[in-house]
Amino acid sequence: MPHIDSSDAKGFAMGIKDFMEEAAGAFAADKALEAVDPEAGFLAKAAAAVAGFEGVGAIKEHLAGDDQPAEAQPEAAADESEQPQDDNSGN
């Protein structure tokens, strides 16, 4: 029988928690679409479910204070350092 470390169990529980949040977002988006358009087709329901699934992640990032994705943060810092300084020496 494999040994399960407590850190592995915690990571597994967090993974399940994240998945359940995303699944709930997909379900809520599907039900919202159904309330607005009871005759919605399969593609519309699938698009709503994907939007709800992804939307939960975006909301979690926003509430955590991560307004920019992790890969965009170093780029934004580089852009700020490259901007010329306004030194009123020419006037």
Gaussian input, Z-matrix of N, CA and C with variables (Angstrom, degrees):
# hf/3-21g

backbone

0 1
 N
 C     1     B1
 C     2     B2     1     A1
 N     3     B3     2     A2     1     D1
 C     4     B4     3     A3     2     D2
 C     5     B5     4     A4     3     D3
 N     6     B6     5     A5     4     D4
 C     7     B7     6     A6     5     D5
 C     8     B8     7     A7     6     D6
 N     9     B9     8     A8     7     D7
 C    10    B10     9     A9     8     D8
 C    11    B11    10    A10     9     D9
 N    12    B12    11    A11    10    D10
 C    13    B13    12    A12    11    D11
 C    14    B14    13    A13    12    D12
 N    15    B15    14    A14    13    D13
 C    16    B16    15    A15    14    D14
 C    17    B17    16    A16    15    D15
 N    18    B18    17    A17    16    D16
 C    19    B19    18    A18    17    D17
 C    20    B20    19    A19    18    D18
 N    21    B21    20    A20    19    D19
 C    22    B22    21    A21    20    D20
 C    23    B23    22    A22    21    D21
 N    24    B24    23    A23    22    D22
 C    25    B25    24    A24    23    D23
 C    26    B26    25    A25    24    D24
 N    27    B27    26    A26    25    D25
 C    28    B28    27    A27    26    D26
 C    29    B29    28    A28    27    D27
 N    30    B30    29    A29    28    D28
 C    31    B31    30    A30    29    D29
 C    32    B32    31    A31    30    D30
 N    33    B33    32    A32    31    D31
 C    34    B34    33    A33    32    D32
 C    35    B35    34    A34    33    D33
 N    36    B36    35    A35    34    D34
 C    37    B37    36    A36    35    D35
 C    38    B38    37    A37    36    D36
 N    39    B39    38    A38    37    D37
 C    40    B40    39    A39    38    D38
 C    41    B41    40    A40    39    D39
 N    42    B42    41    A41    40    D40
 C    43    B43    42    A42    41    D41
 C    44    B44    43    A43    42    D42
 N    45    B45    44    A44    43    D43
 C    46    B46    45    A45    44    D44
 C    47    B47    46    A46    45    D45
 N    48    B48    47    A47    46    D46
 C    49    B49    48    A48    47    D47
 C    50    B50    49    A49    48    D48
 N    51    B51    50    A50    49    D49
 C    52    B52    51    A51    50    D50
 C    53    B53    52    A52    51    D51
 N    54    B54    53    A53    52    D52
 C    55    B55    54    A54    53    D53
 C    56    B56    55    A55    54    D54
 N    57    B57    56    A56    55    D55
 C    58    B58    57    A57    56    D56
 C    59    B59    58    A58    57    D57
 N    60    B60    59    A59    58    D58
 C    61    B61    60    A60    59    D59
 C    62    B62    61    A61    60    D60
 N    63    B63    62    A62    61    D61
 C    64    B64    63    A63    62    D62
 C    65    B65    64    A64    63    D63
 N    66    B66    65    A65    64    D64
 C    67    B67    66    A66    65    D65
 C    68    B68    67    A67    66    D66
 N    69    B69    68    A68    67    D67
 C    70    B70    69    A69    68    D68
 C    71    B71    70    A70    69    D69
 N    72    B72    71    A71    70    D70
 C    73    B73    72    A72    71    D71
 C    74    B74    73    A73    72    D72
 N    75    B75    74    A74    73    D73
 C    76    B76    75    A75    74    D74
 C    77    B77    76    A76    75    D75
 N    78    B78    77    A77    76    D76
 C    79    B79    78    A78    77    D77
 C    80    B80    79    A79    78    D78
 N    81    B81    80    A80    79    D79
 C    82    B82    81    A81    80    D80
 C    83    B83    82    A82    81    D81
 N    84    B84    83    A83    82    D82
 C    85    B85    84    A84    83    D83
 C    86    B86    85    A85    84    D84
 N    87    B87    86    A86    85    D85
 C    88    B88    87    A87    86    D86
 C    89    B89    88    A88    87    D87
 N    90    B90    89    A89    88    D88
 C    91    B91    90    A90    89    D89
 C    92    B92    91    A91    90    D90
 N    93    B93    92    A92    91    D91
 C    94    B94    93    A93    92    D92
 C    95    B95    94    A94    93    D93
 N    96    B96    95    A95    94    D94
 C    97    B97    96    A96    95    D95
 C    98    B98    97    A97    96    D96
 N    99    B99    98    A98    97    D97
 C   100   B100    99    A99    98    D98
 C   101   B101   100   A100    99    D99
 N   102   B102   101   A101   100   D100
 C   103   B103   102   A102   101   D101
 C   104   B104   103   A103   102   D102
 N   105   B105   104   A104   103   D103
 C   106   B106   105   A105   104   D104
 C   107   B107   106   A106   105   D105
 N   108   B108   107   A107   106   D106
 C   109   B109   108   A108   107   D107
 C   110   B110   109   A109   108   D108
 N   111   B111   110   A110   109   D109
 C   112   B112   111   A111   110   D110
 C   113   B113   112   A112   111   D111
 N   114   B114   113   A113   112   D112
 C   115   B115   114   A114   113   D113
 C   116   B116   115   A115   114   D114
 N   117   B117   116   A116   115   D115
 C   118   B118   117   A117   116   D116
 C   119   B119   118   A118   117   D117
 N   120   B120   119   A119   118   D118
 C   121   B121   120   A120   119   D119
 C   122   B122   121   A121   120   D120
 N   123   B123   122   A122   121   D121
 C   124   B124   123   A123   122   D122
 C   125   B125   124   A124   123   D123
 N   126   B126   125   A125   124   D124
 C   127   B127   126   A126   125   D125
 C   128   B128   127   A127   126   D126
 N   129   B129   128   A128   127   D127
 C   130   B130   129   A129   128   D128
 C   131   B131   130   A130   129   D129
 N   132   B132   131   A131   130   D130
 C   133   B133   132   A132   131   D131
 C   134   B134   133   A133   132   D132
 N   135   B135   134   A134   133   D133
 C   136   B136   135   A135   134   D134
 C   137   B137   136   A136   135   D135
 N   138   B138   137   A137   136   D136
 C   139   B139   138   A138   137   D137
 C   140   B140   139   A139   138   D138
 N   141   B141   140   A140   139   D139
 C   142   B142   141   A141   140   D140
 C   143   B143   142   A142   141   D141
 N   144   B144   143   A143   142   D142
 C   145   B145   144   A144   143   D143
 C   146   B146   145   A145   144   D144
 N   147   B147   146   A146   145   D145
 C   148   B148   147   A147   146   D146
 C   149   B149   148   A148   147   D147
 N   150   B150   149   A149   148   D148
 C   151   B151   150   A150   149   D149
 C   152   B152   151   A151   150   D150
 N   153   B153   152   A152   151   D151
 C   154   B154   153   A153   152   D152
 C   155   B155   154   A154   153   D153
 N   156   B156   155   A155   154   D154
 C   157   B157   156   A156   155   D155
 C   158   B158   157   A157   156   D156
 N   159   B159   158   A158   157   D157
 C   160   B160   159   A159   158   D158
 C   161   B161   160   A160   159   D159
 N   162   B162   161   A161   160   D160
 C   163   B163   162   A162   161   D161
 C   164   B164   163   A163   162   D162
 N   165   B165   164   A164   163   D163
 C   166   B166   165   A165   164   D164
 C   167   B167   166   A166   165   D165
 N   168   B168   167   A167   166   D166
 C   169   B169   168   A168   167   D167
 C   170   B170   169   A169   168   D168
 N   171   B171   170   A170   169   D169
 C   172   B172   171   A171   170   D170
 C   173   B173   172   A172   171   D171
 N   174   B174   173   A173   172   D172
 C   175   B175   174   A174   173   D173
 C   176   B176   175   A175   174   D174
 N   177   B177   176   A176   175   D175
 C   178   B178   177   A177   176   D176
 C   179   B179   178   A178   177   D177
 N   180   B180   179   A179   178   D178
 C   181   B181   180   A180   179   D179
 C   182   B182   181   A181   180   D180
 N   183   B183   182   A182   181   D181
 C   184   B184   183   A183   182   D182
 C   185   B185   184   A184   183   D183
 N   186   B186   185   A185   184   D184
 C   187   B187   186   A186   185   D185
 C   188   B188   187   A187   186   D186
 N   189   B189   188   A188   187   D187
 C   190   B190   189   A189   188   D188
 C   191   B191   190   A190   189   D189
 N   192   B192   191   A191   190   D190
 C   193   B193   192   A192   191   D191
 C   194   B194   193   A193   192   D192
 N   195   B195   194   A194   193   D193
 C   196   B196   195   A195   194   D194
 C   197   B197   196   A196   195   D195
 N   198   B198   197   A197   196   D196
 C   199   B199   198   A198   197   D197
 C   200   B200   199   A199   198   D198
 N   201   B201   200   A200   199   D199
 C   202   B202   201   A201   200   D200
 C   203   B203   202   A202   201   D201
 N   204   B204   203   A203   202   D202
 C   205   B205   204   A204   203   D203
 C   206   B206   205   A205   204   D204
 N   207   B207   206   A206   205   D205
 C   208   B208   207   A207   206   D206
 C   209   B209   208   A208   207   D207
 N   210   B210   209   A209   208   D208
 C   211   B211   210   A210   209   D209
 C   212   B212   211   A211   210   D210
 N   213   B213   212   A212   211   D211
 C   214   B214   213   A213   212   D212
 C   215   B215   214   A214   213   D213
 N   216   B216   215   A215   214   D214
 C   217   B217   216   A216   215   D215
 C   218   B218   217   A217   216   D216
 N   219   B219   218   A218   217   D217
 C   220   B220   219   A219   218   D218
 C   221   B221   220   A220   219   D219
 N   222   B222   221   A221   220   D220
 C   223   B223   222   A222   221   D221
 C   224   B224   223   A223   222   D222
 N   225   B225   224   A224   223   D223
 C   226   B226   225   A225   224   D224
 C   227   B227   226   A226   225   D225
 N   228   B228   227   A227   226   D226
 C   229   B229   228   A228   227   D227
 C   230   B230   229   A229   228   D228
 N   231   B231   230   A230   229   D229
 C   232   B232   231   A231   230   D230
 C   233   B233   232   A232   231   D231
 N   234   B234   233   A233   232   D232
 C   235   B235   234   A234   233   D233
 C   236   B236   235   A235   234   D234
 N   237   B237   236   A236   235   D235
 C   238   B238   237   A237   236   D236
 C   239   B239   238   A238   237   D237
 N   240   B240   239   A239   238   D238
 C   241   B241   240   A240   239   D239
 C   242   B242   241   A241   240   D240
 N   243   B243   242   A242   241   D241
 C   244   B244   243   A243   242   D242
 C   245   B245   244   A244   243   D243
 N   246   B246   245   A245   244   D244
 C   247   B247   246   A246   245   D245
 C   248   B248   247   A247   246   D246
 N   249   B249   248   A248   247   D247
 C   250   B250   249   A249   248   D248
 C   251   B251   250   A250   249   D249
 N   252   B252   251   A251   250   D250
 C   253   B253   252   A252   251   D251
 C   254   B254   253   A253   252   D252
 N   255   B255   254   A254   253   D253
 C   256   B256   255   A255   254   D254
 C   257   B257   256   A256   255   D255
 N   258   B258   257   A257   256   D256
 C   259   B259   258   A258   257   D257
 C   260   B260   259   A259   258   D258
 N   261   B261   260   A260   259   D259
 C   262   B262   261   A261   260   D260
 C   263   B263   262   A262   261   D261
 N   264   B264   263   A263   262   D262
 C   265   B265   264   A264   263   D263
 C   266   B266   265   A265   264   D264
 N   267   B267   266   A266   265   D265
 C   268   B268   267   A267   266   D266
 C   269   B269   268   A268   267   D267
 N   270   B270   269   A269   268   D268
 C   271   B271   270   A270   269   D269
 C   272   B272   271   A271   270   D270

   B1=1.4510
   B2=1.5291
   B3=1.3410
   B4=1.4693
   B5=1.5243
   B6=1.3149
   B7=1.4625
   B8=1.5291
   B9=1.3183
   B10=1.4704
   B11=1.5157
   B12=1.3170
   B13=1.4543
   B14=1.5303
   B15=1.3127
   B16=1.4699
   B17=1.5261
   B18=1.3396
   B19=1.4613
   B20=1.5296
   B21=1.3415
   B22=1.4587
   B23=1.5158
   B24=1.3150
   B25=1.4596
   B26=1.5227
   B27=1.3247
   B28=1.4655
   B29=1.5271
   B30=1.3249
   B31=1.4599
   B32=1.5098
   B33=1.3264
   B34=1.4615
   B35=1.5250
   B36=1.3293
   B37=1.4678
   B38=1.5238
   B39=1.3352
   B40=1.4603
   B41=1.5286
   B42=1.3201
   B43=1.4607
   B44=1.5169
   B45=1.3189
   B46=1.4670
   B47=1.5225
   B48=1.3343
   B49=1.4731
   B50=1.5292
   B51=1.3241
   B52=1.4670
   B53=1.5251
   B54=1.3315
   B55=1.4559
   B56=1.5327
   B57=1.3203
   B58=1.4671
   B59=1.5290
   B60=1.3303
   B61=1.4640
   B62=1.5260
   B63=1.3353
   B64=1.4587
   B65=1.5217
   B66=1.3294
   B67=1.4637
   B68=1.5283
   B69=1.3260
   B70=1.4717
   B71=1.5249
   B72=1.3217
   B73=1.4665
   B74=1.5151
   B75=1.3199
   B76=1.4672
   B77=1.5258
   B78=1.3189
   B79=1.4690
   B80=1.5252
   B81=1.3311
   B82=1.4619
   B83=1.5272
   B84=1.3183
   B85=1.4678
   B86=1.5245
   B87=1.3328
   B88=1.4653
   B89=1.5282
   B90=1.3303
   B91=1.4706
   B92=1.5256
   B93=1.3179
   B94=1.4658
   B95=1.5249
   B96=1.3267
   B97=1.4624
   B98=1.5204
   B99=1.3186
   B100=1.4596
   B101=1.5247
   B102=1.3307
   B103=1.4672
   B104=1.5262
   B105=1.3263
   B106=1.4662
   B107=1.5228
   B108=1.3339
   B109=1.4606
   B110=1.5288
   B111=1.3389
   B112=1.4635
   B113=1.5333
   B114=1.3173
   B115=1.4583
   B116=1.5249
   B117=1.3169
   B118=1.4635
   B119=1.5257
   B120=1.3122
   B121=1.4510
   B122=1.5153
   B123=1.3255
   B124=1.4562
   B125=1.5294
   B126=1.3450
   B127=1.4638
   B128=1.5171
   B129=1.3288
   B130=1.4546
   B131=1.5260
   B132=1.3286
   B133=1.4647
   B134=1.5263
   B135=1.3278
   B136=1.4644
   B137=1.5270
   B138=1.3322
   B139=1.4697
   B140=1.5309
   B141=1.3228
   B142=1.4645
   B143=1.5207
   B144=1.3205
   B145=1.4601
   B146=1.5277
   B147=1.3270
   B148=1.4691
   B149=1.5203
   B150=1.3292
   B151=1.4649
   B152=1.5245
   B153=1.3124
   B154=1.4608
   B155=1.5168
   B156=1.3193
   B157=1.4635
   B158=1.5248
   B159=1.3272
   B160=1.4618
   B161=1.5221
   B162=1.3291
   B163=1.4604
   B164=1.5163
   B165=1.3169
   B166=1.4614
   B167=1.5221
   B168=1.3176
   B169=1.4659
   B170=1.5171
   B171=1.3240
   B172=1.4625
   B173=1.5270
   B174=1.3189
   B175=1.4670
   B176=1.5273
   B177=1.3374
   B178=1.4607
   B179=1.5218
   B180=1.3272
   B181=1.4633
   B182=1.5230
   B183=1.3179
   B184=1.4598
   B185=1.5258
   B186=1.3252
   B187=1.4574
   B188=1.5212
   B189=1.3213
   B190=1.4593
   B191=1.5247
   B192=1.3253
   B193=1.4539
   B194=1.5034
   B195=1.3180
   B196=1.4590
   B197=1.5167
   B198=1.3420
   B199=1.4615
   B200=1.5144
   B201=1.3435
   B202=1.4518
   B203=1.5132
   B204=1.3322
   B205=1.4643
   B206=1.5270
   B207=1.3146
   B208=1.4647
   B209=1.5204
   B210=1.3401
   B211=1.4530
   B212=1.5242
   B213=1.3270
   B214=1.4589
   B215=1.5266
   B216=1.3213
   B217=1.4544
   B218=1.5242
   B219=1.3269
   B220=1.4722
   B221=1.5277
   B222=1.3150
   B223=1.4561
   B224=1.5199
   B225=1.3244
   B226=1.4635
   B227=1.5197
   B228=1.3196
   B229=1.4594
   B230=1.5236
   B231=1.3236
   B232=1.4628
   B233=1.5216
   B234=1.3186
   B235=1.4649
   B236=1.5270
   B237=1.3305
   B238=1.4530
   B239=1.5174
   B240=1.3292
   B241=1.4571
   B242=1.5301
   B243=1.3293
   B244=1.4589
   B245=1.5197
   B246=1.3277
   B247=1.4546
   B248=1.5251
   B249=1.3573
   B250=1.4707
   B251=1.5205
   B252=1.3051
   B253=1.4569
   B254=1.5179
   B255=1.3123
   B256=1.4683
   B257=1.5245
   B258=1.3163
   B259=1.4683
   B260=1.5150
   B261=1.1904
   B262=1.4664
   B263=1.5334
   B264=1.3194
   B265=1.4537
   B266=1.5295
   B267=1.3213
   B268=1.4593
   B269=1.5147
   B270=1.3000
   B271=1.4739
   B272=1.4594
   A1=108.44
   A2=119.24
   A3=121.32
   A4=111.41
   A5=114.40
   A6=120.97
   A7=108.98
   A8=116.48
   A9=121.21
   A10=108.02
   A11=115.85
   A12=122.32
   A13=108.74
   A14=117.69
   A15=120.63
   A16=111.21
   A17=118.31
   A18=120.12
   A19=110.50
   A20=117.50
   A21=120.72
   A22=110.46
   A23=116.88
   A24=121.15
   A25=110.43
   A26=116.59
   A27=120.33
   A28=110.22
   A29=117.12
   A30=120.84
   A31=111.88
   A32=115.98
   A33=120.93
   A34=110.62
   A35=116.32
   A36=120.69
   A37=110.79
   A38=117.81
   A39=121.13
   A40=109.96
   A41=116.82
   A42=120.27
   A43=111.69
   A44=115.82
   A45=119.70
   A46=109.90
   A47=116.81
   A48=120.69
   A49=110.14
   A50=116.80
   A51=120.21
   A52=110.78
   A53=116.75
   A54=120.20
   A55=110.82
   A56=116.96
   A57=120.23
   A58=110.84
   A59=117.63
   A60=120.66
   A61=110.48
   A62=116.24
   A63=120.01
   A64=111.39
   A65=117.19
   A66=120.88
   A67=110.30
   A68=116.71
   A69=119.81
   A70=110.56
   A71=117.48
   A72=120.72
   A73=111.49
   A74=116.31
   A75=120.50
   A76=110.53
   A77=116.83
   A78=121.30
   A79=110.59
   A80=117.01
   A81=120.76
   A82=111.15
   A83=117.09
   A84=120.07
   A85=110.56
   A86=117.34
   A87=120.97
   A88=110.59
   A89=117.07
   A90=120.89
   A91=111.17
   A92=117.83
   A93=120.88
   A94=110.20
   A95=117.37
   A96=120.59
   A97=110.16
   A98=116.69
   A99=121.22
   A100=111.07
   A101=117.57
   A102=121.05
   A103=111.19
   A104=116.72
   A105=120.66
   A106=111.07
   A107=116.57
   A108=121.53
   A109=109.84
   A110=117.07
   A111=119.41
   A112=113.97
   A113=117.82
   A114=122.34
   A115=112.39
   A116=117.89
   A117=121.37
   A118=110.11
   A119=115.39
   A120=121.06
   A121=112.80
   A122=114.51
   A123=121.47
   A124=111.96
   A125=117.21
   A126=119.99
   A127=111.48
   A128=117.82
   A129=120.86
   A130=110.43
   A131=116.86
   A132=120.12
   A133=110.77
   A134=116.56
   A135=119.64
   A136=110.91
   A137=116.66
   A138=120.36
   A139=110.51
   A140=117.22
   A141=120.51
   A142=110.76
   A143=117.16
   A144=120.72
   A145=111.28
   A146=116.96
   A147=120.47
   A148=109.88
   A149=117.20
   A150=120.48
   A151=110.74
   A152=117.56
   A153=120.54
   A154=112.09
   A155=116.54
   A156=122.34
   A157=110.21
   A158=116.58
   A159=121.45
   A160=111.60
   A161=116.58
   A162=120.73
   A163=112.99
   A164=117.39
   A165=120.77
   A166=109.76
   A167=117.38
   A168=120.38
   A169=112.14
   A170=116.68
   A171=120.43
   A172=110.93
   A173=116.50
   A174=120.05
   A175=109.98
   A176=117.23
   A177=120.26
   A178=110.83
   A179=117.88
   A180=121.26
   A181=110.94
   A182=116.19
   A183=120.11
   A184=110.91
   A185=116.96
   A186=120.50
   A187=112.27
   A188=116.64
   A189=120.69
   A190=111.75
   A191=117.77
   A192=121.31
   A193=113.70
   A194=118.36
   A195=122.24
   A196=108.50
   A197=116.87
   A198=120.06
   A199=112.37
   A200=117.31
   A201=120.81
   A202=108.82
   A203=117.36
   A204=119.44
   A205=110.43
   A206=117.04
   A207=121.94
   A208=112.08
   A209=118.45
   A210=119.81
   A211=112.52
   A212=119.20
   A213=121.91
   A214=111.78
   A215=119.41
   A216=121.79
   A217=113.52
   A218=121.13
   A219=119.07
   A220=112.07
   A221=117.07
   A222=121.09
   A223=110.83
   A224=117.42
   A225=121.37
   A226=110.32
   A227=117.97
   A228=121.56
   A229=110.27
   A230=117.75
   A231=121.25
   A232=110.64
   A233=117.88
   A234=121.39
   A235=111.19
   A236=117.56
   A237=120.89
   A238=111.59
   A239=117.53
   A240=120.21
   A241=111.94
   A242=118.38
   A243=121.57
   A244=113.13
   A245=118.53
   A246=120.56
   A247=109.52
   A248=116.34
   A249=119.10
   A250=110.39
   A251=115.27
   A252=121.43
   A253=108.87
   A254=116.31
   A255=121.46
   A256=108.07
   A257=116.62
   A258=120.43
   A259=108.25
   A260=121.62
   A261=126.10
   A262=113.01
   A263=118.91
   A264=122.03
   A265=111.81
   A266=119.24
   A267=122.17
   A268=113.23
   A269=119.75
   A270=121.70
   A271=112.91
   D1=128.49
   D2=-177.78
   D3=-69.98
   D4=145.54
   D5=178.29
   D6=-85.25
   D7=130.84
   D8=178.91
   D9=-107.33
   D10=116.77
   D11=178.94
   D12=-73.80
   D13=151.97
   D14=-178.56
   D15=-63.92
   D16=-32.11
   D17=177.93
   D18=-69.83
   D19=-34.34
   D20=175.63
   D21=-65.72
   D22=-41.42
   D23=179.99
   D24=-65.15
   D25=-39.24
   D26=179.32
   D27=-65.58
   D28=-43.32
   D29=178.03
   D30=-63.63
   D31=-38.97
   D32=177.69
   D33=-64.20
   D34=-43.64
   D35=179.41
   D36=-64.34
   D37=-39.49
   D38=178.55
   D39=-66.44
   D40=-37.70
   D41=178.05
   D42=-63.89
   D43=-42.09
   D44=178.04
   D45=-66.45
   D46=-41.04
   D47=179.34
   D48=-60.81
   D49=-46.01
   D50=179.34
   D51=-62.07
   D52=-43.34
   D53=-179.85
   D54=-63.45
   D55=-40.76
   D56=-179.86
   D57=-65.59
   D58=-37.74
   D59=176.69
   D60=-63.56
   D61=-44.56
   D62=-179.51
   D63=-66.84
   D64=-39.16
   D65=177.73
   D66=-64.96
   D67=-38.76
   D68=177.40
   D69=-65.02
   D70=-37.21
   D71=176.78
   D72=-64.42
   D73=-41.11
   D74=178.11
   D75=-64.86
   D76=-42.51
   D77=179.49
   D78=-64.42
   D79=-44.07
   D80=-179.91
   D81=-63.54
   D82=-40.91
   D83=179.38
   D84=-65.99
   D85=-38.81
   D86=177.60
   D87=-63.29
   D88=-44.07
   D89=179.81
   D90=-67.38
   D91=-35.58
   D92=177.33
   D93=-65.50
   D94=-42.17
   D95=177.55
   D96=-63.78
   D97=-41.64
   D98=179.74
   D99=-62.65
   D100=-35.07
   D101=178.22
   D102=-69.61
   D103=-35.99
   D104=-179.29
   D105=-79.57
   D106=-42.04
   D107=-176.89
   D108=-136.09
   D109=91.01
   D110=-178.60
   D111=-62.33
   D112=-20.80
   D113=-179.05
   D114=-96.98
   D115=17.74
   D116=-177.87
   D117=-62.06
   D118=141.71
   D119=-179.43
   D120=-82.91
   D121=178.08
   D122=-177.71
   D123=-60.97
   D124=-43.44
   D125=-177.68
   D126=-65.45
   D127=-39.01
   D128=178.24
   D129=-65.46
   D130=-41.03
   D131=178.65
   D132=-67.13
   D133=-39.16
   D134=178.31
   D135=-65.07
   D136=-41.24
   D137=178.64
   D138=-64.61
   D139=-40.33
   D140=177.96
   D141=-64.15
   D142=-40.99
   D143=179.61
   D144=-64.20
   D145=-42.48
   D146=178.13
   D147=-64.60
   D148=-42.86
   D149=179.20
   D150=-62.52
   D151=-40.76
   D152=177.75
   D153=-66.60
   D154=-40.47
   D155=178.82
   D156=-61.32
   D157=-47.90
   D158=-179.25
   D159=-74.24
   D160=-32.71
   D161=-178.64
   D162=-62.99
   D163=-35.15
   D164=178.49
   D165=-61.20
   D166=-42.72
   D167=178.17
   D168=-63.28
   D169=-40.53
   D170=179.42
   D171=-65.97
   D172=-40.32
   D173=179.17
   D174=-66.05
   D175=-41.71
   D176=179.25
   D177=-62.44
   D178=-41.77
   D179=178.40
   D180=-63.56
   D181=-42.47
   D182=-179.23
   D183=-64.47
   D184=-44.37
   D185=-179.88
   D186=-67.98
   D187=-27.25
   D188=177.87
   D189=-78.71
   D190=-10.16
   D191=179.78
   D192=95.05
   D193=4.88
   D194=178.41
   D195=-91.72
   D196=85.32
   D197=-177.75
   D198=-74.00
   D199=-23.89
   D200=179.58
   D201=-116.82
   D202=144.59
   D203=175.46
   D204=-59.75
   D205=154.92
   D206=-175.47
   D207=-58.42
   D208=-37.64
   D209=-178.06
   D210=-73.64
   D211=-17.56
   D212=-179.43
   D213=-90.21
   D214=-18.98
   D215=-176.56
   D216=-62.97
   D217=-47.38
   D218=178.85
   D219=-63.20
   D220=-34.81
   D221=178.83
   D222=-65.41
   D223=-41.26
   D224=179.05
   D225=-64.37
   D226=-38.79
   D227=178.63
   D228=-65.34
   D229=-38.29
   D230=178.51
   D231=-67.36
   D232=-38.00
   D233=178.92
   D234=-63.35
   D235=-38.76
   D236=-179.73
   D237=-66.97
   D238=-35.80
   D239=-178.04
   D240=-76.07
   D241=-20.02
   D242=-178.16
   D243=-88.46
   D244=-9.22
   D245=-177.78
   D246=-72.21
   D247=136.24
   D248=-179.68
   D249=-69.64
   D250=146.49
   D251=178.56
   D252=-82.94
   D253=141.24
   D254=179.44
   D255=-86.93
   D256=101.39
   D257=-179.91
   D258=-111.85
   D259=103.31
   D260=-172.62
   D261=-62.42
   D262=34.11
   D263=-178.82
   D264=-77.41
   D265=-18.38
   D266=-178.49
   D267=-84.75
   D268=-9.90
   D269=-177.34
   D270=-101.53

